[in-house]
Amino acid sequence: MKSIVCGRFYDKYIIARRSGSDRAAVISKEVFDVLSRLSAEDANIPNQLVVFLRKLGVSIDPSQRINDVMHTMPLTELFFGSASYEITERCNYQCRHCVLGDKKATRELSVIEKRQLIETIRSAGCMYLRITGGEPLLASGFKDTYSLACSLGMLVKVQTNGSLLSERKKQRIFEDCPPYKIVISFYGGSRESYQSLTRTPGSFECFLGAVEWLKKSGILVKANIIITQYNEHEIDEMVDMTKEAGFEYFIYPKLTPTFQGDPAPIDLKAQSCSVMEEIDRYNQESILAGRKDKGYEGCLAGKAFFHVARDGKAAICQTVRKNYVNLLEEGVNGLLRLAKISKGILTRSGNCIICEYNETCSTCPPNLELFQEAGRIPYYICKKYGS
């Protein structure tokens, strides 16, 4: 597998390591054009590129050809840089806070259809791909689908609860074809808190097995620490676990209704006011803290990225479950409509326009609509009407 990927991410051109690090460099359009030409000619690696790659932590044999080490992504008329793919709704947990809610739709697309979606996502120009679920490792044909995405040059991130990564068969998938990153969810620092949320006996031991393997794997890992009333007293333990393992981390205390409009997950939010201060302190210490949230006005949903649901329908983001494009029927050309769809969905209306918090509010209309349909609007969603 080639160690470097070079491509366009929305309006920038990037060289990035395919795995083991999230270090990347922005290059000019002129440099990208040169690299594309050298790739088309199957040329030897220029000395300047050898020196440049060393700065990214990549040592290569100067006698190799550029196509031996670098995947140069072709340009398309679309400007998408990334996509997320909800490969399955199936999950081996029964988490109380899950946004998918009652996962009755267990039918999956065929492996051929999944491969078609991956090829369509790549044809849209996507350099980054996040595979999620459900639990993605439960999806039929996961290995085949995942390996195809990697072979097409995309930087693949897998979002998982981690339970199946304690199995040797699953570990081999990522040893044979390392991902760009694995994102693993942390639901508690003890068996009691973890399994109270997942409602799955034995899940904590499987999770710990995954953490131990990931520590030794060399794979870049980010931990999503989900705070609820079940684990709010264990923030220190969970953060210490991520630090000991060498993982990136970020703490998420804001829970969301299910996509079917059930407000039940909101009731699981942390009860202690002091917990929020502790979370803010830890997130400021996190290595992710330097990545500023541009908020609603900086959202590029439908322009720079999109989300594909289990059935192959693409929307501007994971929250939006309507105004979609059927990729299996329309192919990549259907994505041309997403920018117009995005403009309509992300335009504020009604009381939001005249609200005194409008200019500083970071809540996007689709997220607000989700809470409105659930009949519960917390303060972190709306400062004026939230409670």
Secondary structure, 3 states (H helix, E strand, C coil): CCCEEEEEECCEEEEEECCCCCCEEEECHHHHHHHHHHHHCCCECCHHHHHHHHHCCCCCCCCCEHHHHEEECCCCCCCCCEEEEECCCCCCCCCCCCCCCCCCCCCCCCHHHHHHHHHHHHHCCCCEEEEECCCHHHCCCHHHHHHHHHHCCCEEEEEECCHHHHCHHHHHHHHHCCCCEEEEEECCCCHHHHHHHHCCCCHHHHHHHHHHHHHHHCCCEEEEEECCCCCHHHHHHHHHHHHHHCCEEEEECCCCCCCCCCCHHHHHCCCCHHHHHHHHHHHHHCCCCCCCCCCHHHCCECCCEEEECCCCEEECCCCCCCCCEEHHHHHHHHHHHHHHHHHHHCCCCCHHHHCCCCCCCCCCHHHHHHHHHHCCCCCCCCCCCCC
